[in-house]
């Protein structure tokens, strides 16, 4: 009786198939972890906040909207403020210090800019106003920041979004991932100035503004819902 021929390559092909499956699973998990960060900032719809898309910022509990406004005789509305007399926020967008990241992450520096413009200023990017070194004024948050390459020359244009109890956020000034020169960290909150029914934001030691981010409907259906990713 003739000996049965042994199948050629079957064991190798099976092993190769298993290897390919493992590689695909590993690669898919790696992509998912990068694309959907567990430390991602989320909006009020529980969707991940995307860099470059439009959102509204509201104070968390009284729903005061964040806008830009003028102060005193200054005709140009260059101050970032909460509007205690209104309900309409001005749209903003965020860009990470890590320029290629799709999603905005907690405790990673970002620039914040209003998407609306005004004839009297060239930049709607938020910045910390220069310190007058007199010790008699708060450093307000104004427009006029820069979006260029992150570094010590534009350190005042970077902020962080931090988680706060109650699943809300606070904005801070702590650009240690932008420049190696040590900078005093602060929270961003309502300052002591009132103008036109609005309260300009400033660097504060206590009482930060607790915030929520609301999706701009014009963003359409491009968002990834965080709860679907996290809970299946």
BADREN-88231 format. One record per residue (C-alpha): residue number from 1; x negated, y, z negated. Coordinates in Angstrom, 3 decimals, padded with zeros to 6 digits, always signed. Layout:
{num NUM x X y Y z Z}
...
// end
This chain:
{num 1 x +000.000 y +000.000 z +000.000}
{num 2 x -001.390 y +003.375 z +001.049}
{num 3 x -002.283 y +005.809 z -001.694}
{num 4 x +000.126 y +008.723 z -002.033}
{num 5 x -001.379 y +011.948 z -000.729}
{num 6 x -001.947 y +014.593 z -003.355}
{num 7 x -000.172 y +017.912 z -002.741}
{num 8 x -002.677 y +020.558 z -001.813}
{num 9 x -002.755 y +023.941 z -003.660}
{num 10 x +000.532 y +023.347 z -005.591}
{num 11 x -001.069 y +023.811 z -009.004}
{num 12 x -003.025 y +026.832 z -007.846}
{num 13 x +000.025 y +028.402 z -006.222}
{num 14 x +002.092 y +027.876 z -009.385}
{num 15 x -000.633 y +029.417 z -011.526}
{num 16 x -000.937 y +032.345 z -009.130}
{num 17 x +002.822 y +032.890 z -009.260}
{num 18 x +002.745 y +032.984 z -013.048}
{num 19 x -000.165 y +035.411 z -012.937}
{num 20 x +001.666 y +037.717 z -010.541}
{num 21 x +004.768 y +037.686 z -012.747}
{num 22 x +002.684 y +038.591 z -015.790}
{num 23 x +000.968 y +041.393 z -013.892}
{num 24 x +004.302 y +042.807 z -012.670}
{num 25 x +005.818 y +042.658 z -016.162}
{num 26 x +002.748 y +044.275 z -017.690}
{num 27 x +002.612 y +046.985 z -015.026}
{num 28 x +006.346 y +047.694 z -015.309}
{num 29 x +006.085 y +048.047 z -019.059}
{num 30 x +003.124 y +050.384 z -018.648}
{num 31 x +005.025 y +052.572 z -016.166}
{num 32 x +008.129 y +052.657 z -018.365}
{num 33 x +006.084 y +053.665 z -021.399}
{num 34 x +004.492 y +056.480 z -019.425}
{num 35 x +007.661 y +057.641 z -017.704}
{num 36 x +009.922 y +057.513 z -020.751}
{num 37 x +007.909 y +058.695 z -023.768}
{num 38 x +009.345 y +057.774 z -027.141}
{num 39 x +008.148 y +061.163 z -028.404}
{num 40 x +010.038 y +062.979 z -025.655}
{num 41 x +012.114 y +066.047 z -026.487}
{num 42 x +015.815 y +065.506 z -025.824}
{num 43 x +018.657 y +067.879 z -025.024}
{num 44 x +022.159 y +067.925 z -026.520}
{num 45 x +023.238 y +065.200 z -024.071}
{num 46 x +020.474 y +062.961 z -025.436}
{num 47 x +018.599 y +063.183 z -022.129}
{num 48 x +014.867 y +063.646 z -021.932}
{num 49 x +013.827 y +067.238 z -021.258}
{num 50 x +011.985 y +067.444 z -017.938}
{num 51 x +009.210 y +069.850 z -017.083}
{num 52 x +010.250 y +072.561 z -014.646}
{num 53 x +013.999 y +072.076 z -015.023}
{num 54 x +016.383 y +074.566 z -016.565}
{num 55 x +017.740 y +074.578 z -020.131}
{num 56 x +019.423 y +076.895 z -022.621}
{num 57 x +018.089 y +077.368 z -026.151}
{num 58 x +020.595 y +077.897 z -028.975}
{num 59 x +020.071 y +078.180 z -032.704}
{num 60 x +021.187 y +074.845 z -034.104}
{num 61 x +023.970 y +075.665 z -036.531}
{num 62 x +025.467 y +079.030 z -035.572}
{num 63 x +024.914 y +078.645 z -031.808}
{num 64 x +023.211 y +081.990 z -031.309}
{num 65 x +021.775 y +082.011 z -027.774}
{num 66 x +018.168 y +082.885 z -026.928}
{num 67 x +017.827 y +085.798 z -024.493}
{num 68 x +015.438 y +088.622 z -023.631}
{num 69 x +016.246 y +092.156 z -024.767}
{num 70 x +014.903 y +095.691 z -025.151}
{num 71 x +014.007 y +097.235 z -028.515}
{num 72 x +014.369 y +100.915 z -029.454}
{num 73 x +013.720 y +103.441 z -026.689}
{num 74 x +011.886 y +100.808 z -024.631}
{num 75 x +013.966 y +100.431 z -021.433}
{num 76 x +012.406 y +097.138 z -020.346}
{num 77 x +013.832 y +093.988 z -022.025}
{num 78 x +010.530 y +092.286 z -022.786}
{num 79 x +011.388 y +090.780 z -026.192}
{num 80 x +012.540 y +087.181 z -026.718}
{num 81 x +015.443 y +087.235 z -029.165}
{num 82 x +018.482 y +085.458 z -030.520}
{num 83 x +021.689 y +087.232 z -029.606}
{num 84 x +023.832 y +087.486 z -032.733}
{num 85 x +026.562 y +089.302 z -030.805}
{num 86 x +026.959 y +087.010 z -027.806}
{num 87 x +027.315 y +083.433 z -026.672}
{num 88 x +025.508 y +083.237 z -023.325}
{num 89 x +021.893 y +082.047 z -023.364}
{num 90 x +019.446 y +082.826 z -020.567}
{num 91 x +018.008 y +079.735 z -018.840}
{num 92 x +014.418 y +078.710 z -019.564}
{num 93 x +012.074 y +076.015 z -018.321}
{num 94 x +009.101 y +074.298 z -019.930}
{num 95 x +005.728 y +073.219 z -018.560}
{num 96 x +003.363 y +070.925 z -020.474}
{num 97 x -000.275 y +071.731 z -021.151}
{num 98 x -000.800 y +068.319 z -019.530}
{num 99 x +000.341 y +069.595 z -016.176}
{num 100 x +001.213 y +066.266 z -014.553}
{num 101 x +003.591 y +065.062 z -017.258}
{num 102 x +007.204 y +064.720 z -016.147}
{num 103 x +008.733 y +064.954 z -019.605}
{num 104 x +008.245 y +067.438 z -022.438}
{num 105 x +006.871 y +065.767 z -025.556}
{num 106 x +006.953 y +066.603 z -029.233}
{num 107 x +003.916 y +068.417 z -030.642}
{num 108 x +002.332 y +068.940 z -027.213}
{num 109 x +001.797 y +072.567 z -026.189}
{num 110 x +004.072 y +073.991 z -023.503}
{num 111 x +004.695 y +077.273 z -021.783}
{num 112 x +008.259 y +078.589 z -021.862}
{num 113 x +009.608 y +080.931 z -019.227}
{num 114 x +012.972 y +082.427 z -018.400}
{num 115 x +014.133 y +081.550 z -014.915}
{num 116 x +015.759 y +084.987 z -014.530}
{num 117 x +013.614 y +087.955 z -013.579}
{num 118 x +013.881 y +091.682 z -014.181}
{num 119 x +012.431 y +094.500 z -012.061}
{num 120 x +010.288 y +096.040 z -014.795}
{num 121 x +008.059 y +093.034 z -015.582}
{num 122 x +006.036 y +090.583 z -013.530}
{num 123 x +006.151 y +087.547 z -015.810}
{num 124 x +008.979 y +085.920 z -017.761}
{num 125 x +006.603 y +083.559 z -019.597}
{num 126 x +006.786 y +083.781 z -023.388}
{num 127 x +003.736 y +084.950 z -025.295}
{num 128 x +002.749 y +086.004 z -028.795}
{num 129 x +002.274 y +089.770 z -028.762}
{num 130 x -001.261 y +090.889 z -029.648}
{num 131 x -001.913 y +091.508 z -033.325}
{num 132 x -002.393 y +095.174 z -034.226}
{num 133 x -004.543 y +094.068 z -037.222}
{num 134 x -002.824 y +096.618 z -039.453}
{num 135 x -000.904 y +094.027 z -041.428}
{num 136 x +002.315 y +096.034 z -041.261}
{num 137 x +004.086 y +094.354 z -038.356}
{num 138 x +005.182 y +090.891 z -037.391}
{num 139 x +003.823 y +089.461 z -034.184}
{num 140 x +006.816 y +089.348 z -031.888}
{num 141 x +007.436 y +086.955 z -029.019}
{num 142 x +007.473 y +088.894 z -025.771}
{num 143 x +007.413 y +088.296 z -022.046}
{num 144 x +004.273 y +088.730 z -019.962}
{num 145 x +002.489 y +085.435 z -020.644}
{num 146 x +000.552 y +083.430 z -018.085}
{num 147 x +000.944 y +079.986 z -016.529}
{num 148 x -002.670 y +079.532 z -015.422}
{num 149 x -005.119 y +076.820 z -016.351}
{num 150 x -004.867 y +076.197 z -020.127}
{num 151 x -007.691 y +077.702 z -022.111}
{num 152 x -008.728 y +080.215 z -024.729}
{num 153 x -007.968 y +083.129 z -022.398}
{num 154 x -004.219 y +082.365 z -022.318}
{num 155 x -003.814 y +080.713 z -025.710}
{num 156 x -001.036 y +083.142 z -026.722}
{num 157 x +001.248 y +081.695 z -024.016}
{num 158 x +001.499 y +078.192 z -025.523}
{num 159 x +004.005 y +076.864 z -028.029}
{num 160 x +004.976 y +073.482 z -029.421}
{num 161 x +008.379 y +071.879 z -029.907}
{num 162 x +008.561 y +069.964 z -033.181}
{num 163 x +011.229 y +067.676 z -034.593}
{num 164 x +013.139 y +068.936 z -037.650}
{num 165 x +015.545 y +067.071 z -039.962}
{num 166 x +019.036 y +066.853 z -038.533}
{num 167 x +017.751 y +065.917 z -035.055}
{num 168 x +017.082 y +069.523 z -034.158}
{num 169 x +013.849 y +071.256 z -033.162}
{num 170 x +011.655 y +074.100 z -034.243}
{num 171 x +009.282 y +076.016 z -032.016}
{num 172 x +005.809 y +076.622 z -033.384}
{num 173 x +002.625 y +078.396 z -032.394}
{num 174 x -000.196 y +075.916 z -032.920}
{num 175 x -002.271 y +075.711 z -029.718}
{num 176 x -004.990 y +073.374 z -030.977}
{num 177 x -004.704 y +071.310 z -027.780}
{num 178 x -005.282 y +074.402 z -025.604}
{num 179 x -008.403 y +075.954 z -027.134}
{num 180 x -011.081 y +074.686 z -029.524}
{num 181 x -011.209 y +077.990 z -031.404}
{num 182 x -009.208 y +077.608 z -034.657}
{num 183 x -005.972 y +079.611 z -034.687}
{num 184 x -003.590 y +080.132 z -037.600}
{num 185 x -000.411 y +078.116 z -036.970}
{num 186 x +003.054 y +079.621 z -037.447}
{num 187 x +006.674 y +078.812 z -036.834}
{num 188 x +008.788 y +080.915 z -034.506}
{num 189 x +011.842 y +082.451 z -036.117}
{num 190 x +013.976 y +085.582 z -036.336}
{num 191 x +011.918 y +088.651 z -037.141}
{num 192 x +012.867 y +091.667 z -039.210}
{num 193 x +013.847 y +093.872 z -036.255}
{num 194 x +017.439 y +094.247 z -035.014}
{num 195 x +018.296 y +095.853 z -031.701}
{num 196 x +021.378 y +095.850 z -029.472}
{num 197 x +023.004 y +093.045 z -031.426}
{num 198 x +019.899 y +090.869 z -031.048}
{num 199 x +017.095 y +089.811 z -033.367}
{num 200 x +013.683 y +089.452 z -031.682}
{num 201 x +011.731 y +086.303 z -032.466}
{num 202 x +008.400 y +086.511 z -034.254}
{num 203 x +005.718 y +084.381 z -035.870}
{num 204 x +006.936 y +083.481 z -039.366}
{num 205 x +005.535 y +081.561 z -042.324}
{num 206 x +008.942 y +080.269 z -043.365}
{num 207 x +012.551 y +080.099 z -042.134}
{num 208 x +011.875 y +078.953 z -038.565}
{num 209 x +014.620 y +079.049 z -035.985}
{num 210 x +016.107 y +075.547 z -035.775}
{num 211 x +017.072 y +074.982 z -032.174}
{num 212 x +018.942 y +072.800 z -029.718}
{num 213 x +018.248 y +072.530 z -026.007}
{num 214 x +021.253 y +072.422 z -023.715}
{num 215 x +021.030 y +071.145 z -020.181}
{num 216 x +021.770 y +073.577 z -017.367}
{num 217 x +024.526 y +071.961 z -015.240}
{num 218 x +022.689 y +073.106 z -012.119}
{num 219 x +020.063 y +070.457 z -012.837}
{num 220 x +022.556 y +067.907 z -011.492}
{num 221 x +022.156 y +064.223 z -012.137}
{num 222 x +018.348 y +064.098 z -012.172}
{num 223 x +018.008 y +063.428 z -015.905}
{num 224 x +017.280 y +060.079 z -017.537}
{num 225 x +019.542 y +059.346 z -020.481}
{num 226 x +017.355 y +058.502 z -023.439}
{num 227 x +019.871 y +056.312 z -025.229}
{num 228 x +020.214 y +054.026 z -022.184}
{num 229 x +016.466 y +053.480 z -022.187}
{num 230 x +016.086 y +053.072 z -025.939}
{num 231 x +019.132 y +050.944 z -026.674}
{num 232 x +019.849 y +049.244 z -023.323}
// end
